[in-house]
Amino acid sequence: MFWSRKSVKSDNAKATAVSGSAQPTDGGASGPRLITTNKGLVAHNLGKSFKKRPVLKDVSVSVQRGEAVGLLGPNGAGKTTSFYIITGLIAADRGTISLDGRDITMMPMYQRARMGIGYLPQEASIFRGMTVEQNIMAVLEVVEDDRIKREQSLEDLLAEFAIEHLRRTPALALSGGERRRCEIARALAAHPNFVLLDEPLAGIDPIAVGDIRDLVRHLKDRGIGVLITDHNVRETLDIIDRAYILHDGRVLMEGGPEEIVRNDDVRRVYLGDRFSL
């Protein structure tokens, strides 16, 4: 693990008190569960077409603070489109996105970020012409007016992600793992309640997979909700609490990893008969 847990305080308990918990209604072994809470980050009945071809058909997804949720499915199922609508990268044709009951459907990405929705893209997003310290401070200067508090937050984040010794290192000189830590620290500088991870497991080695697992656990300990979309289904199921399986633009099933692996419909269209955790 490459960060210190000592900086994680009572965020998880506080977030739980604020958000409450989801109370899904089981729609059957093969059917998606219905969202019955307006707390947390909720996408409701999303629809999207490209060139008159429907790619999303009434997709509903929810993420609560302190949990990790996967958005999975075969190629062309609609998971990436759903994910990008939730981030604000593309607009839905119909449906809504809400945060703790507040409609944010029409808000651009930067406004969603200000409301506490962080986004880490698959490709490198670090400011290449800056040092590690400057990368983090660039965000702190936007969200914190008090200079002393900014400097303290910087020190806390550098310590939390064990990158104090890299503070004056140019971003271009960082290794892949160091760069990712810097990006995560910078994302947390904005005090997000939710972090959306786009393909975090793509093209990484087994050690890095362990780092991502630790990252997700760390974010949950902070009371942050995590939404992950990835093509690496086995590794993703290993680090999430539950997942939505999309097929043909619809939610085929929502449930925990073990439920998903046991489901006959999911095996038929996505996992295959020989898949196991």
N, C-alpha and C positions, 0 to 999 in steps of 0.2 A: 504494500500500500504506500502511495507516495504523498499522503497528506496527513496532517495531524487532526485527530478527532477532538482535541482539547478546545478547539475554537467553536465547535458545534454546541450550542447551548440548548435552550428549551424551545427551539423553533418548531420542533415536531409536535409537541403537545399544544403549543399555541396555535399552530396551523389547524390541528384537528378540531380545536374548540371553535375556530372561525368557520371552517368549511363544513363540518359535519361529515357524515359518511354516506356513500352511495347505498341505496337499497334497491338493487335490481330485482325485477320479477322474472323468474325462470320461465322462458317460453318453451321449455321442452329440451330434450337431449340434443336436438339438432337445430333448434331455432335460437335467434339472438334474444338476449334479455332486454327488457324495456328499461329505458332510463327514467327513473322516478325522482330525480333530484335536480334542482337548478343550481346547486352549489358546484364549485370547481369550474373546470373548462369543459364546455359541452357543445358538441356539434349535433344539430338536430335536423334530420330529413334532408341531408345535402343532395343536391342534384346538379349534374354537369354534363354538357354535351360538347363535343368537338366536331365541327362540320356536320351538324345534325345527327351525329352518332352518339347515343347516350353512353357515358362511361361511369356515371354514378347515379344510383337509383335509391333515393331515400336512405342514405347512410347516416346513422346516428352513432356517436362515439362520446364517451365521457372520461375525464381524468380527474381524480381527486388529489389534493395535496398529500404528499407522503407516500404515493404509490407509483409503480412503474407499469406502464401499459404498452403493449405492442400492437402495431398495425401491420398485419401480415396477409399474405395471399400470393397466388401464382402471378406470373407476369400478365399484365393487362387486366388485373382484377379491380383496379381503381385505388389501391392503397396509397400510391404516390400522389395522385390527384387529391385524395382526401387530406393527406398530410399537408400538402401545399396550400389548400384552402384554409386549413386551421392556422397555419403560420401567417397567412395573409399574402403569400406570393402570387396566388391566382384567386379570382373571384368565383363564387358559386353562382349558378343560374337560379337556384332556389335553395331554401333552407336557411338556417340561422347558426351563428356562432355566439355563444354567451360566456361571460366570465362572472361567476358568482351571481347569476341572474341578470346581469347587465348585457344588453345586446351590443356586440362589437363587430357584427357582420360586415358593416361598411367601413370599418376603421382600417386605415393602411397599416403596414407592418410596423412602422416606427411608433405609432400610437399604441399598438398592442404591446410593444416592448416597454413603453412607459407604464403600462398597466400591469406589468409583471410577467409577460410571456417572453422568455428567452429562446433563442434559436441558434443551434450549432450546425452549420451545413457540413456536408461530407468533405468538400474541398477545403483547403487551408483558408482561413479567414483572418489570420493574424495581420497586423499592420507591419508590413515587411521593412519599412524604412525606419522603424522605431525600435527601441530597446524593450525588454520585458516590462520594466517599470513604467515606461511611457505608454505602452499598450494598455495597461490597467488604469493608469491615471487618466487616460483620454476619456474613459467612461466615467470615472469618479468625478471629473470636473463638470460633467453634465448633470449628474444626479445629486451631488453634494456641494452646497455653497460654502460650508465652513472649511477653511484650509486645514485646521488641526484635525478635524474628523476625517477629511480626505486622506491625510497622511497616515492616520491610525488605521483606516480601512485598508490602505495599500500594504502596510506592514502585516496586518492580519492575514490578508489574502496570500501574500508572498510566503508567510510561514505555513499557512494551511495547506498549500500545495507544494511545499518543500522546494521553492524556487528562489529563495532569498539570495543564494549564491549566483543566480543568473540575472539579477535585477538590472545590471548594466550591459548585459549581453545583447547584441543586435539580433532581432528576430530571425534574420537570414541565417544566423549561425546555429540555431537551435536544432536539436534532433527532432524526429517525429513525435516522440513521447513528450519531450520538453515543450514543443510547440502546442501540443494538445492541452497540456496543463496550463499554459499561459492563456490559451483561448477560454478554458473553463473558468479560470480565475477572473478573467475580464468579463465573462458573461455574468458571474455572480456579483460583480461590482455594482450591477444595476438592481440588485436585490429582487431577482425574479421569484415568483411563486410557482412557475411552471417552466420546464426546459424541454424543448423539442429537439430530438437528436435524429438527424438524417443520415442513415447508413453508417452508424458509428463503427460497425464491425467489418466494413468492406476492406478487403485487401490487407488485413493485419495478421500478425503472427500470434501464436497461442499466449505468449506473455502479455501482449497488448490486449488480448481478449480479457485476460484477468484484470488488467488495469481498468477496462471499461466496466467490468462487473463491479469493481471497487468504487468506481465513479458513481454508478447508478445507486449503489447502496449509500454512498456518502450524501448524494443529493436527497435521497429519501430521509436520511437521518436529520437533514436540515429542514424537513417538512416540505420539500419541493416535489411537485408532481412531475413525472417524466413520461413523455410520449416518444416511442421509438418506432421508426419504420426501417426495415432491413431485409435483405434477401437471405441472410444467414439464419434460417429458421431455428435450427437446433441451439445455436449460441444465444439467440434472442430469447427463446423460451426458457433458457437457463437463468436469465437475469430479470425477468419481469414477473409481476404478480398475476396479471391476466392479459388476455389479448383479444383482439377482434380479428377474425378471419374473413377476408373479403373474397368474393367470387362473382364474376360477371357483374361487377358494379354494385353488389349488394352485400350486406353483412350476413354471412352464412352462419356464423356462430360467435358468441362471446363467452369466455370462461377462463379458468385457470389452466396452466400448462398441462396438467394431467388430464383434465376434462377434454381438452382439445385433442390431445394425442389419442384418446380412446374413441373419439367421435368417428363414426363410420363415414359420414358425408365429407368430413375434413380429410380423412385418409383417401377417399375416392378421388377428390378433385385436386388435392394439394400435397399431402404428405406421402402417400403411397402405403402399401400394406406392411412394408418392412421397417418403417420408421419407428424409432424408439428414442427416448431421452437418455 
